[in-house]
Amino acid sequence: MKVFKGILSGKGLKTGIVVSRFNESITTNLLKGAVDCLKKQGAESDDIDVFWVPGAFEIPKTAKTVADSGKYDGVLCLGAVIRGETPHFDFISAEATKGIAHVAMQSDIPVIYGVITTDTHEQAVDRSGGKKGNKGWDTALALMEMVDLQKHIKNC
């Protein structure tokens, strides 16, 4: 039996990060967490490109463009959708999720979902560097692991 696991290394990793400007105080913290994680694992600043989009709905199209460019080993998708008084939350969170999943399935490189969906602003703060950690950091870990795992699979 062979067992394959990806290692957590940012060394030489070219990363595209697509991040939503809507709820920017939250998404900026997610971005900081992701970049900090990548750098602590050996990534260089020059190997990390950030693409700001207006909102979570625009993340999938930009993620596809970044993934299809051939310039990156993986793509992180970061955003924050916070429930409000209208059904807008349901529509945006569902479409962003489906869109990112579609891009991930069609891409030759890992495309990682890092859009937090919360009921309150406080919950979003907690997940972007507060009491619940930083989901941007967690997303970067997943990216590194998946990039390395896919390299193993391709070399089997």
Order of alpha helices (4+ residues) and beta strands (2+ residues): beta-alpha-beta-alpha-beta-alpha-beta-alpha-beta-beta-alpha
